[in-house]
Amino acid sequence: MTAPSKKNRSKNSEDKNSNSGTDWFEMTPIGILTSGFKEKFGTPRQPGLIPMPASIHMLHPFDTPDAFDGIESFSHLWIEFVFHKNTEKGWQPKVRPPRMGGNEKRGVFATRSPFRPNGLGLSCVKFERLRKESDGLWLDITGVDIMEGTPVLDIKPYLPYADNKPDACSSFASDAPKARLQIEWQKTACHQLKQSEADHPNLKEIIEATLSLDPRPAYQEDQNRVYGTRLFEFDVQWKVINRIAIILDILPAGQKKP
């Protein structure tokens, strides 16, 4: 697969939106990420919270093993990518961080909101392996917070001495989010899980980790509502009663319960 042909270009000085001395830059994706997170609902807001495996399918001419020489000596990588599902929505100077309950506003540059001026994302993930297949070169990683089909712009190694800051502080979200919901499985869902685990051995762990973080919007507390979360090729159906996420069904995506 070949990357789209794009070149850096200078912003036209006659552009009514231009700023003097500023350039436009067009970037070329180096790969496309495949992930078990198929939609925004359920995708975690930070990396490392859910052990979701993913792979980056490298695009030509970046699909040469030479470009990855030495990568196996690193345990973690930085993935730079585009929030490609948000590009048409634009950005606002202030946003509502979910960790603040969705009620308080902060400046976009003081948050990690995906609705950013250039729609760029940055995630630290675990390196698994580099593999050559008949359809190209693949980079396997774990712990993503990135959706299926996301364009990847760059890959860099995580350097503990430079990237780990023990004295760092945060005005909010200083600690990893705690599980907000307990998990309960109905018998039907347990049976469906056993039938699905052959292809996804850690499916149960991923489902429970995803739902325990309560991906619902802060304003939704309807105990009668049944939610559907796409994970891999499944539609996980669940509802919440008294802070317990009850898993009802694990159905093939697009299939309705009889």
C-alpha positions in Angstrom: 0.0 0.0 0.0 1.3 3.4 -1.0 1.0 6.6 1.1 -1.0 9.4 -0.5 1.2 11.9 -2.3 1.3 15.1 -0.4 3.9 17.9 -0.1 4.5 20.7 2.3 3.2 23.9 0.8 3.5 27.5 1.9 0.4 29.3 2.9 -0.7 31.8 0.2 0.1 35.3 1.4 -3.2 36.5 -0.2 -5.3 34.0 1.8 -7.7 36.0 3.9 -7.1 33.7 6.9 -3.3 33.8 6.6 -0.9 35.0 9.3 2.2 36.9 8.2 5.3 34.7 8.2 3.3 31.5 8.8 3.4 28.4 6.6 0.9 25.6 6.0 2.2 22.1 6.2 0.6 19.0 4.7 1.8 15.7 6.2 1.8 12.3 4.7 0.6 9.3 6.8 3.3 6.7 7.2 0.9 4.0 8.2 -2.7 3.1 9.0 -3.6 1.7 12.4 -5.9 -1.3 12.9 -7.5 -1.6 16.3 -10.3 -3.3 18.2 -11.8 0.1 18.9 -14.1 0.6 16.0 -15.8 3.8 17.1 -15.3 6.7 19.4 -17.7 5.4 22.1 -15.7 3.1 24.3 -12.3 4.1 23.1 -10.3 5.1 26.2 -9.2 8.7 26.6 -5.6 7.9 27.4 -3.2 5.1 26.4 -2.3 2.2 28.7 -5.6 1.9 30.4 -6.8 -1.1 28.4 -4.6 -3.9 27.0 -6.0 -3.4 23.5 -3.7 -4.9 20.8 -3.3 -3.0 17.6 -1.1 -3.0 14.5 0.2 -0.3 12.2 0.2 -1.2 8.5 3.1 0.7 7.1 2.6 2.5 3.8 5.1 2.8 0.9 7.9 4.1 1.0 8.0 3.9 4.8 7.4 0.1 4.8 11.1 -0.8 4.7 12.6 -2.8 7.6 15.6 -0.6 7.5 13.5 2.3 8.9 12.9 0.1 12.0 16.5 -1.2 12.6 17.0 -1.2 16.3 13.4 -0.7 17.4 13.4 -4.1 19.1 15.6 -2.6 21.8 12.8 -0.4 23.1 9.9 -1.5 25.2 7.6 1.4 24.4 7.0 3.8 21.6 5.4 7.2 20.9 2.8 7.1 18.2 1.9 10.5 16.6 -1.4 10.4 14.7 -4.4 12.4 13.4 -7.8 12.5 15.1 -9.3 11.8 11.7 -12.9 11.6 12.9 -12.8 15.1 14.4 -11.3 17.1 11.6 -14.6 18.5 10.3 -15.8 19.7 13.7 -13.0 22.3 14.2 -11.8 23.4 17.6 -12.7 25.8 20.4 -10.4 27.7 22.7 -12.0 26.1 25.7 -13.2 22.5 26.2 -14.8 20.5 29.0 -12.4 17.8 30.2 -14.3 14.6 31.1 -12.1 14.1 34.2 -13.6 17.3 35.6 -17.1 16.0 35.2 -17.8 17.6 31.9 -19.0 20.8 33.6 -15.9 22.9 34.0 -14.0 24.4 31.1 -10.2 24.6 30.5 -8.1 26.0 27.7 -7.6 23.5 25.0 -3.8 23.7 25.4 -4.2 22.9 29.1 -6.0 19.6 28.2 -5.6 16.5 26.0 -8.9 17.1 24.2 -9.0 15.5 20.7 -10.6 18.6 19.3 -7.4 20.5 18.7 -6.4 23.1 16.1 -4.4 20.6 14.0 -6.1 17.4 15.3 -2.9 15.8 16.3 -2.7 13.0 18.9 0.2 11.5 20.8 0.2 8.2 22.6 2.7 6.1 24.4 2.2 2.3 23.7 4.0 -0.9 24.3 6.1 -2.3 21.5 5.3 -6.0 20.7 7.0 -6.9 17.4 7.7 -6.0 13.8 6.4 -8.5 11.2 6.6 -8.9 7.5 3.5 -10.3 5.8 2.4 -10.9 2.2 0.5 -7.6 2.3 3.3 -5.6 3.8 5.1 -4.6 6.9 3.2 -4.4 10.2 4.1 -3.0 13.6 2.3 -4.6 16.5 1.7 -2.6 19.7 -0.5 -2.8 22.8 -2.3 -0.4 25.1 -3.7 1.9 22.4 -6.4 4.6 22.8 -6.6 4.9 19.0 -9.5 4.0 16.7 -9.5 1.7 13.7 -8.3 3.4 10.5 -6.4 6.2 12.2 -3.6 7.7 10.0 -0.2 7.5 11.8 2.2 10.4 11.1 5.3 9.3 13.1 6.8 6.7 15.4 9.5 7.4 18.0 11.0 5.4 20.8 10.1 6.2 24.4 13.3 7.2 26.3 12.9 6.7 30.1 15.6 9.2 31.0 14.0 12.0 28.9 10.3 11.1 28.9 9.8 10.0 32.5 9.3 13.0 34.9 8.8 11.8 38.5 8.3 15.3 39.7 5.6 16.2 37.2 2.3 17.5 38.5 -1.1 18.1 37.2 -4.0 20.4 38.3 -6.4 17.6 37.5 -6.2 14.0 36.3 -3.1 13.6 38.4 -3.8 9.8 38.8 -5.0 7.1 36.5 -8.8 6.9 36.4 -10.3 4.4 38.8 -12.9 1.9 37.8 -16.3 3.6 38.1 -18.5 0.6 37.5 -18.5 -3.0 38.7 -19.0 -5.7 36.1 -21.6 -8.4 36.1 -22.1 -11.0 33.3 -25.4 -12.5 32.3 -25.4 -16.2 31.4 -26.1 -15.5 27.7 -23.1 -13.2 27.5 -20.8 -15.7 29.3 -21.7 -18.3 26.7 -21.2 -15.9 23.9 -17.8 -14.9 25.4 -16.6 -18.5 25.4 -17.4 -18.9 21.8 -15.5 -15.7 20.9 -12.3 -16.2 23.0 -10.6 -18.5 20.5 -9.8 -15.5 18.3 -9.4 -13.0 21.1 -8.0 -14.7 24.3 -8.0 -11.4 26.2 -11.5 -10.4 25.1 -13.0 -10.7 28.6 -10.2 -8.5 30.1 -10.7 -5.9 27.4 -14.5 -5.8 27.8 -14.3 -5.4 31.5 -11.6 -2.8 31.4 -13.5 -0.8 28.9 -16.8 -0.8 30.6 -15.4 -0.4 34.1 -14.2 3.1 33.1 -17.8 4.0 32.2 -17.6 5.4 28.7 -21.1 6.9 28.9 -21.4 10.7 28.7 -21.5 12.2 32.2 -25.1 13.3 31.7 -26.5 9.8 30.9 -27.8 7.9 33.9 -30.8 6.2 32.4 -30.9 2.7 34.0 -33.3 1.4 31.3 -31.0 2.3 28.4 -29.0 -0.5 26.7 -25.7 0.6 25.3 -23.8 -1.0 22.4 -20.0 -0.8 22.3 -18.0 -2.0 19.3 -15.0 -4.0 20.2 -13.2 -6.0 17.5 -16.0 -7.6 15.4 -18.5 -7.6 18.2 -21.2 -5.4 19.5 -21.1 -5.6 23.3 -24.5 -4.8 24.7 -24.8 -3.6 28.3 -26.7 -1.5 30.8 -26.0 0.1 34.1 -28.0 -0.4 37.3 -26.7 0.9 40.7 -23.2 1.5 39.4 -23.0 -2.1 38.0 -22.4 -2.6 34.3 -24.4 -5.6 33.3 -23.2 -7.3 30.2 -26.2 -8.6 28.3 -24.9 -9.9 25.0 -21.9 -10.2 22.7 -23.2 -10.2 19.2 -21.5 -10.1 15.8 -21.4 -6.4 14.7 -24.5 -5.4 12.9 -26.6 -8.3 14.2 -29.7 -7.6 16.2 -30.7 -9.8 19.1 -33.6 -12.1 18.0 
